[in-house]
Amino acid sequence: MENKFGAMTELHVHVGSAVDPPIMWEIAHDQGIKLPTKNYWEFQNLITVSGITTYQKYLDLFHWTELIQSSPEAIAKSIYSLAAGAYRKNNITTLEIRFNPMKRNRGGERDLDHIILAAIHGMEKAMLAYPMKVGLIFCLDRTFSPDLNTIITQKALKYAVRGVVGLDLAGPITPSFDLHSLIGLVEEAKKAGLGITIHTGEATGAEEVLKVINLLSPHRIGHGVRSTEDTKVLEELARRNIVLEVCPTSNIHTGVVKDFTSFKNIFTLLKQYKVPFTINTDGPEMLKTNLVNEYQQLIDQNILTGEDLKKAAQTAQEASFIKE
């Protein structure tokens, strides 16, 4: 699809769902990973969505992508190809890429610093090849112990000078996970100049969004569409100028939002309460979309205007954790 929107910014994209299936196939074979099929087309179906799924089924797709990306060589190639593709396909000139380095070291078999340095190398190589700014966001995980999340935070701080720009919270919803365990880590990251974004208001409702706002006061929220369930939450997001990273196609595939038409009401409320928002893909290859497609669908279905999207793009540029 032709890009009529000029240079673009994407703030919410995961390594595990954003690398071309042919590249993933090559990486898997380069490393001698035993795949459940020798048929490429079956493999492609294994790592991409088909129809409406569920939040958990979507997360299950990451089993293979994370395994395939679990080596220094694999993560470097993945991040380079992701960033290069973002520029070539969509003219994305500011890109933030997120991943959990501990889900790329085969349970401790690989050295974490080697994984991180390889990711940085892939990122820097892309910036040498293309006129773009790229930054890495490390994901803490809801299924991890406080000790593991602390180690990831320490690595983010250590490599902040090399292009790690932020900290995120992701992973399956786990009843035993306590947001309080992140307070100290988030404060430490903020003091070091890292940006904070938290996945909430997607698989969890407005109640958790409010809890995240009050406990962690993030700069941005990943997804956050269910904030519209409570006007008090919308008021608080606007008051604190917390930016939502909305991923329309992703939310439909995971069943979080019923269909594109439902976004009309969501965006109407966000605009009414003056909640700043951006448009993102979450995982373009896994979800068979791209940023230009997300923008175009919102226009075609009369959900947002060209002016709305221009404002969203400007918000994304201003909210980016990547410093000049």
C-alpha positions in Angstrom: 0.0 0.0 0.0 1.3 3.4 -1.0 2.4 5.6 1.9 0.5 9.0 1.7 1.4 9.9 5.3 5.0 10.9 4.9 7.7 10.0 7.5 6.1 7.9 10.3 6.8 7.0 13.9 6.0 3.7 15.5 6.3 3.3 19.3 4.8 -0.1 20.0 6.2 -3.1 18.1 7.5 -6.4 19.5 10.5 -8.2 18.0 8.7 -11.6 18.5 5.8 -10.5 16.1 7.5 -8.2 13.7 10.1 -10.1 11.7 9.2 -11.4 8.2 8.4 -15.2 8.2 11.0 -15.9 5.5 13.7 -14.3 7.7 12.4 -16.3 10.7 12.6 -19.5 8.6 16.2 -18.7 7.5 17.2 -17.9 11.1 15.7 -21.2 12.3 17.5 -23.2 9.7 20.8 -21.3 10.2 20.7 -22.4 13.8 19.6 -26.0 13.2 16.4 -25.5 15.2 14.0 -28.5 14.9 10.7 -27.1 13.7 7.4 -29.0 13.9 7.1 -28.8 10.1 9.4 -29.0 7.1 6.8 -27.1 5.0 7.4 -23.4 4.8 3.7 -22.5 4.3 2.8 -24.5 7.4 5.6 -22.7 9.3 4.2 -19.3 8.2 0.8 -20.3 9.6 2.5 -21.3 12.8 3.8 -17.8 13.5 1.0 -15.6 12.1 -2.7 -15.1 13.1 -5.6 -16.5 11.2 -8.9 -14.9 11.9 -10.0 -13.7 15.3 -8.1 -15.4 18.1 -7.8 -14.8 21.8 -5.3 -12.9 23.9 -3.8 -16.2 25.2 -3.7 -17.8 21.7 -2.0 -14.7 20.4 0.7 -15.0 23.1 1.1 -18.7 22.3 2.4 -17.7 18.8 5.4 -16.2 20.5 6.6 -19.7 21.6 8.3 -20.3 18.3 9.3 -16.8 17.4 11.1 -16.3 20.8 12.8 -19.7 20.5 14.0 -18.9 17.0 15.3 -15.5 18.1 17.2 -16.9 21.1 20.9 -16.4 20.2 23.1 -13.4 19.7 23.2 -13.9 15.9 19.4 -14.4 15.7 18.4 -11.3 17.7 20.8 -9.2 15.7 19.4 -10.3 12.4 15.8 -10.0 13.7 16.2 -6.4 14.9 18.1 -5.4 11.8 15.5 -6.9 9.4 12.6 -5.5 11.5 14.0 -1.9 11.4 15.1 -2.1 7.8 11.7 -3.4 6.7 9.9 -0.7 8.7 11.8 2.0 6.8 11.5 0.4 3.4 7.8 -0.6 3.6 6.3 2.3 5.6 8.9 5.1 5.7 9.1 4.7 9.5 12.0 7.1 10.5 11.5 6.8 14.3 11.1 3.3 15.6 11.0 1.9 19.1 11.5 -1.9 19.3 10.6 -3.9 22.4 11.5 -7.3 23.6 12.4 -9.3 26.7 16.1 -10.2 26.6 15.6 -13.0 29.1 13.2 -14.7 26.7 16.0 -14.8 24.2 18.7 -16.5 26.3 17.2 -20.0 26.4 16.6 -20.0 30.2 20.1 -18.8 31.0 22.0 -21.0 28.6 23.0 -17.9 26.7 24.7 -14.9 28.3 22.3 -12.0 28.7 24.9 -9.3 27.9 25.7 -11.1 24.6 22.1 -11.1 23.6 21.7 -7.4 24.5 24.9 -6.3 22.7 23.8 -8.3 19.6 20.4 -6.5 19.6 22.2 -3.2 19.9 24.5 -4.2 17.0 21.4 -5.0 14.8 19.8 -1.7 15.7 23.0 0.3 15.0 23.5 -1.5 11.7 20.0 -0.5 10.6 20.7 3.1 11.5 23.8 3.0 9.4 21.9 1.6 6.4 18.8 3.8 6.6 18.1 7.4 7.7 16.2 6.5 10.9 16.3 6.7 14.7 15.8 3.4 16.5 15.6 2.7 20.2 15.2 -0.5 22.3 12.7 -1.0 25.1 13.2 -3.9 27.5 10.1 -5.8 28.7 9.7 -6.8 32.3 7.3 -9.8 32.6 4.2 -10.4 34.7 5.2 -14.1 35.1 8.7 -13.3 36.3 9.9 -13.1 39.9 10.9 -9.6 41.2 14.5 -10.8 41.1 14.4 -11.5 37.3 12.6 -8.2 36.6 15.3 -6.4 38.7 18.0 -8.0 36.5 16.3 -6.8 33.3 16.0 -3.3 34.8 19.7 -3.2 35.7 20.6 -4.3 32.2 18.4 -1.5 30.8 20.2 1.0 32.9 23.6 -0.4 32.0 22.9 -0.1 28.2 21.0 3.2 28.3 24.0 4.9 26.8 23.9 2.4 23.9 20.3 2.9 22.8 18.1 1.2 25.4 15.5 4.0 25.8 12.7 2.5 27.9 11.2 -0.1 30.2 7.9 -1.9 29.6 5.7 -4.5 31.4 4.3 -7.3 29.3 3.5 -11.0 29.4 0.4 -13.1 30.2 -2.0 -11.9 32.9 -1.0 -13.7 36.2 -3.2 -13.3 39.3 -0.2 -13.6 41.6 1.7 -10.7 39.9 1.8 -7.6 42.1 2.3 -4.1 40.5 3.8 -2.9 43.8 6.9 -5.0 43.0 7.7 -2.6 40.1 7.6 0.7 42.0 11.3 0.8 43.0 12.4 -0.4 39.6 10.3 2.2 37.7 11.6 5.0 39.9 15.2 3.9 39.3 14.6 3.8 35.6 13.0 7.2 35.5 15.9 8.8 37.4 18.2 7.3 34.8 16.2 9.0 32.0 14.5 5.9 30.7 10.9 6.1 29.4 8.2 4.0 31.1 5.4 2.2 29.2 3.1 -0.4 30.7 0.9 -3.0 29.0 -2.6 -2.4 30.6 -6.1 -1.8 29.5 -5.9 -4.6 27.0 -6.4 -8.0 28.7 -7.1 -6.1 31.9 -9.9 -3.4 32.4 -10.0 0.2 33.4 -9.5 -0.6 37.1 -6.0 -1.9 36.5 -5.2 1.1 34.2 -6.0 3.4 37.2 -3.9 1.3 39.5 -0.9 1.5 37.0 -1.4 5.3 36.8 -1.4 5.8 40.6 1.4 3.3 41.4 3.8 3.8 38.5 2.8 7.0 36.7 4.1 5.8 33.3 4.8 8.2 30.5 2.8 5.9 28.1 0.5 3.0 28.2 0.6 0.0 25.8 -2.9 -0.4 24.3 -5.0 1.1 27.1 -8.2 0.9 25.0 -10.3 -0.4 27.9 -9.6 2.9 29.7 -12.8 4.0 28.0 -14.8 1.8 30.3 -14.4 4.4 33.1 -14.5 8.2 32.5 -12.6 8.8 35.7 -9.7 6.9 34.2 -9.9 9.0 31.0 -9.8 12.2 33.0 -6.8 11.0 34.9 -4.9 10.0 31.7 -5.6 13.4 30.3 -4.6 15.2 33.5 -1.3 13.5 33.6 -0.8 13.6 29.8 -0.2 9.9 29.6 0.0 8.7 26.0 -1.8 5.6 24.8 -0.2 3.3 22.2 -3.3 2.1 20.4 -2.9 -1.0 18.2 -6.2 -1.5 16.3 -5.7 -4.6 14.3 -4.0 -6.3 17.3 -6.9 -5.6 19.6 -9.4 -7.0 17.1 -7.4 -10.2 16.5 -7.1 -10.8 20.3 -10.8 -10.2 20.9 -10.1 -7.2 23.1 -12.2 -5.0 20.7 -15.1 -6.6 18.7 -14.4 -5.0 15.3 -13.1 -1.8 13.6 -16.5 -0.1 14.0 -16.1 -0.4 17.8 -13.1 1.8 17.6 -15.3 4.7 16.6 -16.7 4.9 20.1 -13.2 4.3 21.6 -11.6 7.2 19.7 -14.6 9.4 20.2 -14.2 9.1 24.0 -10.4 9.6 23.8 -10.8 12.8 21.8 -13.7 14.0 24.0 -11.6 13.6 27.2 -8.4 14.9 25.4 -6.4 11.7 26.1 -3.3 11.7 23.8 -3.0 8.6 21.6 -0.8 7.1 18.9 -1.4 4.4 16.3 0.8 1.3 16.2 0.9 -2.2 14.8 2.1 -4.3 17.9 3.4 -6.9 15.5 3.0 -6.2 11.8 4.2 -9.6 10.4 2.4 -11.8 12.9 -0.8 -9.7 12.5 -0.4 -9.4 8.7 -0.6 -5.6 8.8 1.7 -2.5 8.7 1.5 1.1 10.0 0.3 2.6 6.7 -2.5 0.0 6.6 -3.6 0.9 10.2 -3.8 4.6 9.3 -5.6 3.9 6.0 -8.2 1.6 7.6 -9.1 4.2 10.2 -9.7 6.7 7.5 -11.5 4.3 5.1 -13.9 3.3 7.9 -14.6 6.9 9.0 -13.2 6.2 12.4 -10.5 9.0 12.4 -9.9 11.9 10.0 -6.7 12.8 8.3 -6.3 15.6 10.8 -6.8 13.2 13.7 -4.0 11.0 12.3 -1.7 13.9 11.7 -2.1 14.8 15.4 -1.6 11.2 16.4 1.6 11.1 14.4 2.8 14.3 16.0 2.0 12.9 19.4 4.0 9.8 18.6 7.0 11.9 17.6 6.8 14.0 20.8 6.2 11.0 23.0 9.1 9.0 21.7 11.7 7.9 24.3 14.5 8.3 21.7 16.5 11.5 22.5 18.0 13.6 19.7 
